[in-house]
């Protein structure tokens, strides 16, 4: 496996945070096309076939690093009928 560049690692980290291409581009101050190219390169280097696999890989790599999701209670604010 080839070593990942700093920019590819940053795209991977932001992907783990569930950011979309345009959001990653805004954070990194690069073109959305460049983000897509970084993602393509990541998939090729890591042997992945698409964005879904890349997102799953990114989450596995950052396990325990990202804050836990705080899902709202589905019944909060609902009328008890």
PDB file with SEQRES, HELIX, SHEET and CRYST1 records, atoms N, CA, C and O in Angstrom:
SEQRES   1 A   81  UNK UNK UNK UNK UNK UNK UNK UNK UNK UNK UNK UNK UNK          
SEQRES   2 A   81  UNK UNK UNK UNK UNK UNK UNK UNK UNK UNK UNK UNK UNK          
SEQRES   3 A   81  UNK UNK UNK UNK UNK UNK UNK UNK UNK UNK UNK UNK UNK          
SEQRES   4 A   81  UNK UNK UNK UNK UNK UNK UNK UNK UNK UNK UNK UNK UNK          
SEQRES   5 A   81  UNK UNK UNK UNK UNK UNK UNK UNK UNK UNK UNK UNK UNK          
SEQRES   6 A   81  UNK UNK UNK UNK UNK UNK UNK UNK UNK UNK UNK UNK UNK          
SEQRES   7 A   81  UNK UNK UNK                                                  
HELIX    1 AA1 UNK A    6  UNK A   16  1                                  11    
HELIX    2 AA2 UNK A   21  UNK A   28  1                                   8    
HELIX    3 AA3 UNK A   32  UNK A   46  1                                  15    
HELIX    4 AA4 UNK A   51  UNK A   61  1                                  11    
CRYST1    1.000    1.000    1.000  90.00  90.00  90.00 P 1           1          
ATOM      1  N   UNK A   1       0.855  -1.183   0.000  1.00  0.00           N  
ATOM      2  CA  UNK A   1       0.000   0.000   0.000  1.00  0.00           C  
ATOM      3  C   UNK A   1       0.896   1.239   0.000  1.00  0.00           C  
ATOM      4  O   UNK A   1       1.849   1.343   0.772  1.00  0.00           O  
ATOM      5  N   UNK A   2       0.568   2.148  -0.866  1.00  0.00           N  
ATOM      6  CA  UNK A   2       1.316   3.395  -0.933  1.00  0.00           C  
ATOM      7  C   UNK A   2       0.980   4.271   0.274  1.00  0.00           C  
ATOM      8  O   UNK A   2      -0.114   4.196   0.832  1.00  0.00           O  
ATOM      9  N   UNK A   3       1.926   5.084   0.653  1.00  0.00           N  
ATOM     10  CA  UNK A   3       1.691   6.010   1.760  1.00  0.00           C  
ATOM     11  C   UNK A   3       0.713   7.099   1.321  1.00  0.00           C  
ATOM     12  O   UNK A   3       0.740   7.555   0.178  1.00  0.00           O  
ATOM     13  N   UNK A   4      -0.141   7.498   2.243  1.00  0.00           N  
ATOM     14  CA  UNK A   4      -1.107   8.552   1.952  1.00  0.00           C  
ATOM     15  C   UNK A   4      -0.444   9.907   2.132  1.00  0.00           C  
ATOM     16  O   UNK A   4       0.386  10.093   3.022  1.00  0.00           O  
ATOM     17  N   UNK A   5      -0.817  10.850   1.279  1.00  0.00           N  
ATOM     18  CA  UNK A   5      -0.306  12.208   1.418  1.00  0.00           C  
ATOM     19  C   UNK A   5      -1.038  12.900   2.563  1.00  0.00           C  
ATOM     20  O   UNK A   5      -2.063  12.413   3.039  1.00  0.00           O  
ATOM     21  N   UNK A   6      -0.516  14.013   2.991  1.00  0.00           N  
ATOM     22  CA  UNK A   6      -1.155  14.783   4.068  1.00  0.00           C  
ATOM     23  C   UNK A   6      -2.557  15.220   3.654  1.00  0.00           C  
ATOM     24  O   UNK A   6      -3.488  15.178   4.458  1.00  0.00           O  
ATOM     25  N   UNK A   7      -2.705  15.639   2.406  1.00  0.00           N  
ATOM     26  CA  UNK A   7      -4.024  16.083   1.929  1.00  0.00           C  
ATOM     27  C   UNK A   7      -5.009  14.912   1.877  1.00  0.00           C  
ATOM     28  O   UNK A   7      -6.184  15.076   2.204  1.00  0.00           O  
ATOM     29  N   UNK A   8      -4.542  13.748   1.472  1.00  0.00           N  
ATOM     30  CA  UNK A   8      -5.415  12.576   1.437  1.00  0.00           C  
ATOM     31  C   UNK A   8      -5.830  12.182   2.852  1.00  0.00           C  
ATOM     32  O   UNK A   8      -6.983  11.817   3.081  1.00  0.00           O  
ATOM     33  N   UNK A   9      -4.900  12.252   3.798  1.00  0.00           N  
ATOM     34  CA  UNK A   9      -5.252  11.954   5.197  1.00  0.00           C  
ATOM     35  C   UNK A   9      -6.291  12.942   5.718  1.00  0.00           C  
ATOM     36  O   UNK A   9      -7.193  12.564   6.465  1.00  0.00           O  
ATOM     37  N   UNK A  10      -6.161  14.207   5.324  1.00  0.00           N  
ATOM     38  CA  UNK A  10      -7.134  15.222   5.753  1.00  0.00           C  
ATOM     39  C   UNK A  10      -8.509  14.939   5.149  1.00  0.00           C  
ATOM     40  O   UNK A  10      -9.522  15.046   5.841  1.00  0.00           O  
ATOM     41  N   UNK A  11      -8.553  14.582   3.872  1.00  0.00           N  
ATOM     42  CA  UNK A  11      -9.827  14.228   3.228  1.00  0.00           C  
ATOM     43  C   UNK A  11     -10.430  13.016   3.929  1.00  0.00           C  
ATOM     44  O   UNK A  11     -11.637  12.974   4.164  1.00  0.00           O  
ATOM     45  N   UNK A  12      -9.610  12.044   4.260  1.00  0.00           N  
ATOM     46  CA  UNK A  12     -10.087  10.848   4.959  1.00  0.00           C  
ATOM     47  C   UNK A  12     -10.666  11.216   6.325  1.00  0.00           C  
ATOM     48  O   UNK A  12     -11.724  10.719   6.708  1.00  0.00           O  
ATOM     49  N   UNK A  13      -9.978  12.078   7.048  1.00  0.00           N  
ATOM     50  CA  UNK A  13     -10.457  12.508   8.370  1.00  0.00           C  
ATOM     51  C   UNK A  13     -11.784  13.245   8.259  1.00  0.00           C  
ATOM     52  O   UNK A  13     -12.694  13.002   9.051  1.00  0.00           O  
ATOM     53  N   UNK A  14     -11.902  14.138   7.292  1.00  0.00           N  
ATOM     54  CA  UNK A  14     -13.143  14.894   7.124  1.00  0.00           C  
ATOM     55  C   UNK A  14     -14.275  14.004   6.628  1.00  0.00           C  
ATOM     56  O   UNK A  14     -15.440  14.234   6.954  1.00  0.00           O  
ATOM     57  N   UNK A  15     -13.935  12.995   5.844  1.00  0.00           N  
ATOM     58  CA  UNK A  15     -14.937  12.026   5.396  1.00  0.00           C  
ATOM     59  C   UNK A  15     -15.491  11.270   6.595  1.00  0.00           C  
ATOM     60  O   UNK A  15     -16.684  10.973   6.650  1.00  0.00           O  
ATOM     61  N   UNK A  16     -14.630  10.961   7.546  1.00  0.00           N  
ATOM     62  CA  UNK A  16     -15.082  10.273   8.764  1.00  0.00           C  
ATOM     63  C   UNK A  16     -16.044  11.132   9.569  1.00  0.00           C  
ATOM     64  O   UNK A  16     -16.857  10.605  10.327  1.00  0.00           O  
ATOM     65  N   UNK A  17     -15.961  12.436   9.415  1.00  0.00           N  
ATOM     66  CA  UNK A  17     -16.875  13.366  10.092  1.00  0.00           C  
ATOM     67  C   UNK A  17     -18.168  13.560   9.307  1.00  0.00           C  
ATOM     68  O   UNK A  17     -18.965  14.440   9.631  1.00  0.00           O  
ATOM     69  N   UNK A  18     -18.376  12.746   8.280  1.00  0.00           N  
ATOM     70  CA  UNK A  18     -19.605  12.764   7.463  1.00  0.00           C  
ATOM     71  C   UNK A  18     -19.775  14.050   6.657  1.00  0.00           C  
ATOM     72  O   UNK A  18     -20.901  14.460   6.373  1.00  0.00           O  
ATOM     73  N   UNK A  19     -18.677  14.681   6.293  1.00  0.00           N  
ATOM     74  CA  UNK A  19     -18.776  15.880   5.470  1.00  0.00           C  
ATOM     75  C   UNK A  19     -18.912  15.504   4.003  1.00  0.00           C  
ATOM     76  O   UNK A  19     -18.332  14.522   3.538  1.00  0.00           O  
ATOM     77  N   UNK A  20     -19.683  16.298   3.292  1.00  0.00           N  
ATOM     78  CA  UNK A  20     -19.849  16.101   1.851  1.00  0.00           C  
ATOM     79  C   UNK A  20     -18.685  16.726   1.106  1.00  0.00           C  
ATOM     80  O   UNK A  20     -17.887  17.467   1.678  1.00  0.00           O  
ATOM     81  N   UNK A  21     -18.602  16.417  -0.175  1.00  0.00           N  
ATOM     82  CA  UNK A  21     -17.501  16.908  -1.007  1.00  0.00           C  
ATOM     83  C   UNK A  21     -17.406  18.426  -0.936  1.00  0.00           C  
ATOM     84  O   UNK A  21     -16.319  18.967  -0.736  1.00  0.00           O  
ATOM     85  N   UNK A  22     -18.516  19.110  -1.096  1.00  0.00           N  
ATOM     86  CA  UNK A  22     -18.459  20.585  -1.105  1.00  0.00           C  
ATOM     87  C   UNK A  22     -18.062  21.135   0.265  1.00  0.00           C  
ATOM     88  O   UNK A  22     -17.415  22.178   0.352  1.00  0.00           O  
ATOM     89  N   UNK A  23     -18.451  20.432   1.338  1.00  0.00           N  
ATOM     90  CA  UNK A  23     -18.068  20.869   2.678  1.00  0.00           C  
ATOM     91  C   UNK A  23     -16.574  20.659   2.915  1.00  0.00           C  
ATOM     92  O   UNK A  23     -15.900  21.518   3.483  1.00  0.00           O  
ATOM     93  N   UNK A  24     -16.066  19.511   2.476  1.00  0.00           N  
ATOM     94  CA  UNK A  24     -14.632  19.248   2.590  1.00  0.00           C  
ATOM     95  C   UNK A  24     -13.853  20.278   1.784  1.00  0.00           C  
ATOM     96  O   UNK A  24     -12.835  20.796   2.244  1.00  0.00           O  
ATOM     97  N   UNK A  25     -14.333  20.571   0.587  1.00  0.00           N  
ATOM     98  CA  UNK A  25     -13.669  21.573  -0.259  1.00  0.00           C  
ATOM     99  C   UNK A  25     -13.625  22.927   0.445  1.00  0.00           C  
ATOM    100  O   UNK A  25     -12.610  23.621   0.387  1.00  0.00           O  
ATOM    101  N   UNK A  26     -14.705  23.304   1.101  1.00  0.00           N  
ATOM    102  CA  UNK A  26     -14.748  24.574   1.814  1.00  0.00           C  
ATOM    103  C   UNK A  26     -13.778  24.617   2.983  1.00  0.00           C  
ATOM    104  O   UNK A  26     -13.094  25.618   3.196  1.00  0.00           O  
ATOM    105  N   UNK A  27     -13.721  23.527   3.738  1.00  0.00           N  
ATOM    106  CA  UNK A  27     -12.824  23.466   4.886  1.00  0.00           C  
ATOM    107  C   UNK A  27     -11.369  23.519   4.432  1.00  0.00           C  
ATOM    108  O   UNK A  27     -10.549  24.215   5.031  1.00  0.00           O  
ATOM    109  N   UNK A  28     -11.055  22.778   3.369  1.00  0.00           N  
ATOM    110  CA  UNK A  28      -9.674  22.682   2.903  1.00  0.00           C  
ATOM    111  C   UNK A  28      -9.295  23.799   1.931  1.00  0.00           C  
ATOM    112  O   UNK A  28      -8.133  23.946   1.551  1.00  0.00           O  
ATOM    113  N   UNK A  29     -10.305  24.583   1.536  1.00  0.00           N  
ATOM    114  CA  UNK A  29     -10.096  25.674   0.581  1.00  0.00           C  
ATOM    115  C   UNK A  29      -9.501  25.172  -0.734  1.00  0.00           C  
ATOM    116  O   UNK A  29      -8.529  25.719  -1.256  1.00  0.00           O  
ATOM    117  N   UNK A  30     -10.134  24.095  -1.255  1.00  0.00           N  
ATOM    118  CA  UNK A  30      -9.768  23.536  -2.543  1.00  0.00           C  
ATOM    119  C   UNK A  30     -11.038  23.300  -3.344  1.00  0.00           C  
ATOM    120  O   UNK A  30     -12.140  23.428  -2.809  1.00  0.00           O  
ATOM    121  N   UNK A  31     -10.902  22.967  -4.588  1.00  0.00           N  
ATOM    122  CA  UNK A  31     -12.039  22.709  -5.464  1.00  0.00           C  
ATOM    123  C   UNK A  31     -12.707  21.378  -5.104  1.00  0.00           C  
ATOM    124  O   UNK A  31     -12.036  20.436  -4.682  1.00  0.00           O  
ATOM    125  N   UNK A  32     -14.037  21.306  -5.272  1.00  0.00           N  
ATOM    126  CA  UNK A  32     -14.715  20.017  -5.084  1.00  0.00           C  
ATOM    127  C   UNK A  32     -14.156  18.934  -6.011  1.00  0.00           C  
ATOM    128  O   UNK A  32     -14.139  17.757  -5.651  1.00  0.00           O  
ATOM    129  N   UNK A  33     -13.705  19.327  -7.188  1.00  0.00           N  
ATOM    130  CA  UNK A  33     -13.109  18.366  -8.116  1.00  0.00           C  
ATOM    131  C   UNK A  33     -11.818  17.785  -7.529  1.00  0.00           C  
ATOM    132  O   UNK A  33     -11.523  16.605  -7.721  1.00  0.00           O  
ATOM    133  N   UNK A  34     -11.058  18.608  -6.821  1.00  0.00           N  
ATOM    134  CA  UNK A  34      -9.826  18.141  -6.186  1.00  0.00           C  
ATOM    135  C   UNK A  34     -10.152  17.165  -5.059  1.00  0.00           C  
ATOM    136  O   UNK A  34      -9.448  16.173  -4.875  1.00  0.00           O  
ATOM    137  N   UNK A  35     -11.207  17.439  -4.312  1.00  0.00           N  
ATOM    138  CA  UNK A  35     -11.639  16.516  -3.252  1.00  0.00           C  
ATOM    139  C   UNK A  35     -12.002  15.175  -3.866  1.00  0.00           C  
ATOM    140  O   UNK A  35     -11.601  14.129  -3.357  1.00  0.00           O  
ATOM    141  N   UNK A  36     -12.758  15.198  -4.960  1.00  0.00           N  
ATOM    142  CA  UNK A  36     -13.135  13.948  -5.630  1.00  0.00           C  
ATOM    143  C   UNK A  36     -11.899  13.192  -6.103  1.00  0.00           C  
ATOM    144  O   UNK A  36     -11.850  11.965  -6.008  1.00  0.00           O  
ATOM    145  N   UNK A  37     -10.904  13.911  -6.609  1.00  0.00           N  
ATOM    146  CA  UNK A  37      -9.664  13.280  -7.065  1.00  0.00           C  
ATOM    147  C   UNK A  37      -8.923  12.658  -5.881  1.00  0.00           C  
ATOM    148  O   UNK A  37      -8.408  11.545  -5.993  1.00  0.00           O  
ATOM    149  N   UNK A  38      -8.865  13.361  -4.753  1.00  0.00           N  
ATOM    150  CA  UNK A  38      -8.238  12.795  -3.560  1.00  0.00           C  
ATOM    151  C   UNK A  38      -8.963  11.520  -3.133  1.00  0.00           C  
ATOM    152  O   UNK A  38      -8.324  10.535  -2.763  1.00  0.00           O  
ATOM    153  N   UNK A  39     -10.288  11.538  -3.183  1.00  0.00           N  
ATOM    154  CA  UNK A  39     -11.069  10.352  -2.817  1.00  0.00           C  
ATOM    155  C   UNK A  39     -10.794   9.200  -3.773  1.00  0.00           C  
ATOM    156  O   UNK A  39     -10.669   8.053  -3.343  1.00  0.00           O  
ATOM    157  N   UNK A  40     -10.698   9.496  -5.066  1.00  0.00           N  
ATOM    158  CA  UNK A  40     -10.372   8.455  -6.050  1.00  0.00           C  
ATOM    159  C   UNK A  40      -8.999   7.857  -5.754  1.00  0.00           C  
ATOM    160  O   UNK A  40      -8.823   6.640  -5.798  1.00  0.00           O  
ATOM    161  N   UNK A  41      -8.028   8.720  -5.453  1.00  0.00           N  
ATOM    162  CA  UNK A  41      -6.681   8.251  -5.137  1.00  0.00           C  
ATOM    163  C   UNK A  41      -6.678   7.403  -3.871  1.00  0.00           C  
ATOM    164  O   UNK A  41      -5.997   6.380  -3.806  1.00  0.00           O  
ATOM    165  N   UNK A  42      -7.448   7.832  -2.855  1.00  0.00           N  
ATOM    166  CA  UNK A  42      -7.555   7.063  -1.622  1.00  0.00           C  
ATOM    167  C   UNK A  42      -8.125   5.668  -1.891  1.00  0.00           C  
ATOM    168  O   UNK A  42      -7.608   4.668  -1.393  1.00  0.00           O  
ATOM    169  N   UNK A  43      -9.188   5.619  -2.679  1.00  0.00           N  
ATOM    170  CA  UNK A  43      -9.798   4.327  -3.001  1.00  0.00           C  
ATOM    171  C   UNK A  43      -8.801   3.426  -3.718  1.00  0.00           C  
ATOM    172  O   UNK A  43      -8.711   2.236  -3.418  1.00  0.00           O  
ATOM    173  N   UNK A  44      -8.056   3.985  -4.658  1.00  0.00           N  
ATOM    174  CA  UNK A  44      -7.070   3.194  -5.399  1.00  0.00           C  
ATOM    175  C   UNK A  44      -5.966   2.698  -4.475  1.00  0.00           C  
ATOM    176  O   UNK A  44      -5.579   1.531  -4.548  1.00  0.00           O  
ATOM    177  N   UNK A  45      -5.459   3.557  -3.616  1.00  0.00           N  
ATOM    178  CA  UNK A  45      -4.366   3.180  -2.718  1.00  0.00           C  
ATOM    179  C   UNK A  45      -4.803   2.170  -1.662  1.00  0.00           C  
ATOM    180  O   UNK A  45      -4.023   1.311  -1.252  1.00  0.00           O  
ATOM    181  N   UNK A  46      -6.057   2.281  -1.226  1.00  0.00           N  
ATOM    182  CA  UNK A  46      -6.549   1.430  -0.145  1.00  0.00           C  
ATOM    183  C   UNK A  46      -7.283   0.190  -0.646  1.00  0.00           C  
ATOM    184  O   UNK A  46      -7.702  -0.653   0.147  1.00  0.00           O  
ATOM    185  N   UNK A  47      -7.437   0.082  -1.971  1.00  0.00           N  
ATOM    186  CA  UNK A  47      -8.116  -1.071  -2.544  1.00  0.00           C  
ATOM    187  C   UNK A  47      -9.613  -1.062  -2.315  1.00  0.00           C  
ATOM    188  O   UNK A  47     -10.233  -2.116  -2.173  1.00  0.00           O  
ATOM    189  N   UNK A  48     -10.188   0.117  -2.281  1.00  0.00           N  
ATOM    190  CA  UNK A  48     -11.626   0.269  -2.058  1.00  0.00           C  
ATOM    191  C   UNK A  48     -12.304   0.565  -3.382  1.00  0.00           C  
ATOM    192  O   UNK A  48     -11.668   1.049  -4.318  1.00  0.00           O  
ATOM    193  N   UNK A  49     -13.623   0.266  -3.463  1.00  0.00           N  
ATOM    194  CA  UNK A  49     -14.314   0.427  -4.744  1.00  0.00           C  
ATOM    195  C   UNK A  49     -15.234   1.633  -4.823  1.00  0.00           C  
ATOM    196  O   UNK A  49     -15.807   1.885  -5.883  1.00  0.00           O  
ATOM    197  N   UNK A  50     -15.395   2.377  -3.760  1.00  0.00           N  
ATOM    198  CA  UNK A  50     -16.285   3.531  -3.840  1.00  0.00           C  
ATOM    199  C   UNK A  50     -16.324   4.340  -2.563  1.00  0.00           C  
ATOM    200  O   UNK A  50     -15.652   4.034  -1.578  1.00  0.00           O  
ATOM    201  N   UNK A  51     -17.132   5.381  -2.614  1.00  0.00           N  
ATOM    202  CA  UNK A  51     -17.224   6.324  -1.509  1.00  0.00           C  
ATOM    203  C   UNK A  51     -17.784   5.679  -0.245  1.00  0.00           C  
ATOM    204  O   UNK A  51     -17.348   6.007   0.858  1.00  0.00           O  
ATOM    205  N   UNK A  52     -18.739   4.770  -0.389  1.00  0.00           N  
ATOM    206  CA  UNK A  52     -19.315   4.117   0.791  1.00  0.00           C  
ATOM    207  C   UNK A  52     -18.249   3.308   1.527  1.00  0.00           C  
ATOM    208  O   UNK A  52     -18.168   3.356   2.754  1.00  0.00           O  
ATOM    209  N   UNK A  53     -17.440   2.571   0.785  1.00  0.00           N  
ATOM    210  CA  UNK A  53     -16.365   1.810   1.419  1.00  0.00           C  
ATOM    211  C   UNK A  53     -15.334   2.749   2.037  1.00  0.00           C  
ATOM    212  O   UNK A  53     -14.787   2.470   3.104  1.00  0.00           O  
ATOM    213  N   UNK A  54     -15.076   3.863   1.357  1.00  0.00           N  
ATOM    214  CA  UNK A  54     -14.124   4.842   1.881  1.00  0.00           C  
ATOM    215  C   UNK A  54     -14.632   5.429   3.194  1.00  0.00           C  
ATOM    216  O   UNK A  54     -13.867   5.587   4.145  1.00  0.00           O  
ATOM    217  N   UNK A  55     -15.922   5.751   3.246  1.00  0.00           N  
ATOM    218  CA  UNK A  55     -16.508   6.306   4.476  1.00  0.00           C  
ATOM    219  C   UNK A  55     -16.435   5.284   5.613  1.00  0.00           C  
ATOM    220  O   UNK A  55     -16.105   5.641   6.745  1.00  0.00           O  
ATOM    221  N   UNK A  56     -16.739   4.022   5.319  1.00  0.00           N  
ATOM    222  CA  UNK A  56     -16.667   2.976   6.339  1.00  0.00           C  
ATOM    223  C   UNK A  56     -15.231   2.803   6.826  1.00  0.00           C  
ATOM    224  O   UNK A  56     -14.992   2.654   8.024  1.00  0.00           O  
ATOM    225  N   UNK A  57     -14.282   2.823   5.902  1.00  0.00           N  
ATOM    226  CA  UNK A  57     -12.866   2.710   6.262  1.00  0.00           C  
ATOM    227  C   UNK A  57     -12.454   3.882   7.153  1.00  0.00           C  
ATOM    228  O   UNK A  57     -11.776   3.702   8.165  1.00  0.00           O  
ATOM    229  N   UNK A  58     -12.875   5.082   6.761  1.00  0.00           N  
ATOM    230  CA  UNK A  58     -12.535   6.284   7.527  1.00  0.00           C  
ATOM    231  C   UNK A  58     -13.077   6.194   8.943  1.00  0.00           C  
ATOM    232  O   UNK A  58     -12.391   6.575   9.891  1.00  0.00           O  
ATOM    233  N   UNK A  59     -14.292   5.698   9.099  1.00  0.00           N  
ATOM    234  CA  UNK A  59     -14.879   5.559  10.430  1.00  0.00           C  
ATOM    235  C   UNK A  59     -14.117   4.538  11.269  1.00  0.00           C  
ATOM    236  O   UNK A  59     -13.889   4.751  12.460  1.00  0.00           O  
ATOM    237  N   UNK A  60     -13.726   3.429  10.643  1.00  0.00           N  
ATOM    238  CA  UNK A  60     -12.955   2.417  11.379  1.00  0.00           C  
ATOM    239  C   UNK A  60     -11.605   2.975  11.833  1.00  0.00           C  
ATOM    240  O   UNK A  60     -11.145   2.677  12.935  1.00  0.00           O  
ATOM    241  N   UNK A  61     -10.981   3.776  10.991  1.00  0.00           N  
ATOM    242  CA  UNK A  61      -9.665   4.319  11.318  1.00  0.00           C  
ATOM    243  C   UNK A  61      -9.727   5.359  12.427  1.00  0.00           C  
ATOM    244  O   UNK A  61      -8.745   5.568  13.140  1.00  0.00           O  
ATOM    245  N   UNK A  62     -10.870   6.008  12.575  1.00  0.00           N  
ATOM    246  CA  UNK A  62     -10.999   7.058  13.583  1.00  0.00           C  
ATOM    247  C   UNK A  62     -11.847   6.605  14.764  1.00  0.00           C  
ATOM    248  O   UNK A  62     -12.302   7.436  15.549  1.00  0.00           O  
ATOM    249  N   UNK A  63     -12.066   5.307  14.900  1.00  0.00           N  
ATOM    250  CA  UNK A  63     -12.874   4.773  15.998  1.00  0.00           C  
ATOM    251  C   UNK A  63     -12.288   5.227  17.328  1.00  0.00           C  
ATOM    252  O   UNK A  63     -11.095   5.060  17.582  1.00  0.00           O  
ATOM    253  N   UNK A  64     -13.124   5.791  18.157  1.00  0.00           N  
ATOM    254  CA  UNK A  64     -12.687   6.263  19.464  1.00  0.00           C  
ATOM    255  C   UNK A  64     -12.119   7.673  19.434  1.00  0.00           C  
ATOM    256  O   UNK A  64     -11.858   8.254  20.487  1.00  0.00           O  
ATOM    257  N   UNK A  65     -11.923   8.229  18.251  1.00  0.00           N  
ATOM    258  CA  UNK A  65     -11.370   9.572  18.136  1.00  0.00           C  
ATOM    259  C   UNK A  65     -12.488  10.590  17.943  1.00  0.00           C  
ATOM    260  O   UNK A  65     -12.429  11.700  18.472  1.00  0.00           O  
ATOM    261  N   UNK A  66     -13.503  10.202  17.184  1.00  0.00           N  
ATOM    262  CA  UNK A  66     -14.619  11.106  16.915  1.00  0.00           C  
ATOM    263  C   UNK A  66     -15.570  11.134  18.105  1.00  0.00           C  
ATOM    264  O   UNK A  66     -15.709  10.134  18.810  1.00  0.00           O  
ATOM    265  N   UNK A  67     -16.223  12.266  18.336  1.00  0.00           N  
ATOM    266  CA  UNK A  67     -17.209  12.315  19.418  1.00  0.00           C  
ATOM    267  C   UNK A  67     -18.414  11.438  19.083  1.00  0.00           C  
ATOM    268  O   UNK A  67     -18.769  11.283  17.914  1.00  0.00           O  
ATOM    269  N   UNK A  68     -19.026  10.878  20.089  1.00  0.00           N  
ATOM    270  CA  UNK A  68     -20.204  10.044  19.885  1.00  0.00           C  
ATOM    271  C   UNK A  68     -21.375  10.910  19.427  1.00  0.00           C  
ATOM    272  O   UNK A  68     -21.515  12.062  19.839  1.00  0.00           O  
ATOM    273  N   UNK A  69     -22.203  10.336  18.576  1.00  0.00           N  
ATOM    274  CA  UNK A  69     -23.393  11.055  18.119  1.00  0.00           C  
ATOM    275  C   UNK A  69     -24.383  11.143  19.260  1.00  0.00           C  
ATOM    276  O   UNK A  69     -24.561  10.183  20.010  1.00  0.00           O  
ATOM    277  N   UNK A  70     -25.019  12.277  19.392  1.00  0.00           N  
ATOM    278  CA  UNK A  70     -26.075  12.456  20.386  1.00  0.00           C  
ATOM    279  C   UNK A  70     -27.401  12.536  19.647  1.00  0.00           C  
ATOM    280  O   UNK A  70     -27.827  13.608  19.218  1.00  0.00           O  
ATOM    281  N   UNK A  71     -28.043  11.386  19.507  1.00  0.00           N  
ATOM    282  CA  UNK A  71     -29.319  11.346  18.800  1.00  0.00           C  
ATOM    283  C   UNK A  71     -30.415  11.815  19.729  1.00  0.00           C  
ATOM    284  O   UNK A  71     -30.458  11.411  20.891  1.00  0.00           O  
ATOM    285  N   UNK A  72     -31.311  12.670  19.231  1.00  0.00           N  
ATOM    286  CA  UNK A  72     -32.419  13.130  20.089  1.00  0.00           C  
ATOM    287  C   UNK A  72     -33.386  11.985  20.371  1.00  0.00           C  
ATOM    288  O   UNK A  72     -33.548  11.068  19.565  1.00  0.00           O  
ATOM    289  N   UNK A  73     -34.017  12.063  21.522  1.00  0.00           N  
ATOM    290  CA  UNK A  73     -35.014  11.067  21.877  1.00  0.00           C  
ATOM    291  C   UNK A  73     -36.178  11.200  20.917  1.00  0.00           C  
ATOM    292  O   UNK A  73     -36.732  12.288  20.759  1.00  0.00           O  
ATOM    293  N   UNK A  74     -36.557  10.101  20.270  1.00  0.00           N  
ATOM    294  CA  UNK A  74     -37.626  10.128  19.266  1.00  0.00           C  
ATOM    295  C   UNK A  74     -38.957  10.564  19.888  1.00  0.00           C  
ATOM    296  O   UNK A  74     -39.825  11.094  19.194  1.00  0.00           O  
ATOM    297  N   UNK A  75     -39.110  10.344  21.177  1.00  0.00           N  
ATOM    298  CA  UNK A  75     -40.383  10.705  21.814  1.00  0.00           C  
ATOM    299  C   UNK A  75     -40.349  12.057  22.474  1.00  0.00           C  
ATOM    300  O   UNK A  75     -41.380  12.508  22.973  1.00  0.00           O  
ATOM    301  N   UNK A  76     -39.232  12.718  22.501  1.00  0.00           N  
ATOM    302  CA  UNK A  76     -39.140  14.016  23.160  1.00  0.00           C  
ATOM    303  C   UNK A  76     -40.035  15.019  22.461  1.00  0.00           C  
ATOM    304  O   UNK A  76     -39.974  15.173  21.241  1.00  0.00           O  
ATOM    305  N   UNK A  77     -40.840  15.680  23.209  1.00  0.00           N  
ATOM    306  CA  UNK A  77     -41.728  16.700  22.656  1.00  0.00           C  
ATOM    307  C   UNK A  77     -43.011  16.157  22.038  1.00  0.00           C  
ATOM    308  O   UNK A  77     -43.864  16.929  21.600  1.00  0.00           O  
ATOM    309  N   UNK A  78     -43.149  14.861  22.001  1.00  0.00           N  
ATOM    310  CA  UNK A  78     -44.354  14.264  21.414  1.00  0.00           C  
ATOM    311  C   UNK A  78     -45.498  14.291  22.436  1.00  0.00           C  
ATOM    312  O   UNK A  78     -45.267  14.169  23.639  1.00  0.00           O  
ATOM    313  N   UNK A  79     -46.717  14.451  21.951  1.00  0.00           N  
ATOM    314  CA  UNK A  79     -47.884  14.433  22.820  1.00  0.00           C  
ATOM    315  C   UNK A  79     -48.137  13.005  23.294  1.00  0.00           C  
ATOM    316  O   UNK A  79     -48.253  12.099  22.469  1.00  0.00           O  
ATOM    317  N   UNK A  80     -48.223  12.790  24.582  1.00  0.00           N  
ATOM    318  CA  UNK A  80     -48.554  11.437  25.065  1.00  0.00           C  
ATOM    319  C   UNK A  80     -50.041  11.187  24.882  1.00  0.00           C  
ATOM    320  O   UNK A  80     -50.843  11.496  25.764  1.00  0.00           O  
ATOM    321  N   UNK A  81     -50.397  10.644  23.771  1.00  0.00           N  
ATOM    322  CA  UNK A  81     -51.825  10.439  23.472  1.00  0.00           C  
ATOM    323  C   UNK A  81     -52.280   9.056  23.725  1.00  0.00           C  
ATOM    324  O   UNK A  81     -53.453   8.745  23.517  1.00  0.00           O  
TER     325      UNK A  81                                                      
END                                                                             
